[in-house]
């Protein structure tokens, strides 16, 4: 496959470029979001590079039977967090098939990844008599390789995504194996960081699973999580770079935009979508929506109605 560059002005559309990952992107930075995706694939080997202009929560799941190794393309203004833990330049992330993930991506972060068929990679480790250090590193989720080994992999991925000479799947597997063989497990997170990630995750679960007309209030969350307002505020600032009020409001705004983009205008009005998400003041809602997404809700692109329904509407 010839490497291709896809540039998306709407990162929701960019997220649909790999449907098997079942990804969802939640915008947290105000303004029009931009993203760029570089991709190369051959058989069950895929190489990706994705950059996003603003802060985003990326959720999804690696398809079963695959194995993904990811690294940062360059340093970012703030730490990227994977499942709540810090992931920095110099780390290597290991995702396994069937595993769901959530990335808190700071603005401007670029993530590079190489994905193999899990069985193919396992067979390669066996056939190449990979060092025991590589096998031990595979037991972790985040490892810290020697800088030189990771630079070699970084360079190879860049070349694979450029117009330069492409490496074979075997060469890519060999490069990843060298990185694993020269890796150490990343030190455990501090207890405060683990607690902060847990609080944010529980708040997200409450907000996303409960159906109610009014949005959750901070005081109610503190009572339900048995934590103080100060701890709640601090946890959100550590993990999301935002206050709980702003973060949870943005989650609801993203839910409205997703509903609008996936529902024909004739089946769902803007006011109905906003009300369903707990926005009872449409003027305030429209202002917050435009600030976050850089467009009015009435300007958001809507999916077309099925042909049969369009005919029925015209006949009325």
Beta strands, then each sheet from edge to edge (+ up, - down):
strand 1: 4-8
strand 2: 24-27
strand 3: 35-42
strand 4: 45-52
strand 5: 56-61
strand 6: 66-72
strand 7: 80-82
strand 8: 85-87
strand 9: 91-96
strand 10: 100-105
strand 11: 110-117
strand 12: 142-145
strand 13: 183-185
sheet 1: 1+ 3- 4+ 11- 6+ 9- 12+ 13-
sheet 2: 2+ 5- 10+ 7- 8+
end
